[in-house]
Amino acid sequence: MKKVYFAAPLFCKSEKDYNALLTSYLEKAGYSVFLPQRDGYEAAALQDKTEEEKVSLIFQKDTSEIRNADIFFMVLDGRVPDDGACVELGIAFASGKKCYGVKTDTRALETDVNLNPLIAGCFEKIFYNTDGDKLIEELTEYLANVPL
């Protein structure tokens, strides 16, 4: 079973819900997914730790999971992609992982700017559809016909 590292912002309920939804589709397709909000550490939950301890725990866990993954999967929504997820993308790409992204955000259409080429260039494929339901359909069809 191929392992997927799932990178995305995870700082509010809507982000966490969307991450869990996409993860469920990957898992239904037979992938083992490391979802940091579920399987890793969140700084807000580490209240008994110093800032230095939080940074070390999160960094070590996430970089280890990226290196152990076969595939890197990233949510690219937002005014700009999440800064932490971009660092994770760089680690994954430099480690030779296949990288995939999903994007539903319409702000790129409004400003006529999509993604920084140094981010976009890391991806094997980006699933882009401003209709979130259609993006899920496209991703599901892709997973059924073409393994990541």
C-alpha positions, 0 to 999 in steps of 0.5 A: 500500500502506497503511503501519502503525506497530506499537506494543507492548512489545518487551523480552523474547522473548515480546513480540517473538515476539507482535509479529512474529506480529501483524505477519505477519498485517498484512503478509499482508493487504497492509500495509507495517508498521514494526515498531520491534524489526525496523525501528527502534532498540532501546536495548539494541543501541545500546551504543556511544551515550550515553543522550542519543544513544539517546533522540534516535535512537529518538525521532526515528526512531519519531516520523518513522515514526508521521507517515509511517504511515497507520494506527497499530496497538497491543498493549494487553496488560499490567497497563497498556498500555506507556508508550512505546506510549501516547506513540506513540498520542498522537502518532498520534491527534493526527496524525489517524491511524486507530488500532487496538488488540489486547488479550488480557490477562485482568487487566482482567477480574479488576479490573473495569477495562478501559482508561483512557478517554483511551487507549480513546478514541483507537481506531477499533476494539479487538480484544479476546479473552482467547483469543489464537488467536481474537483472531488469527482475528477480526483476520484476518477483519476484515482480509479484509473491512474494510480498516483 
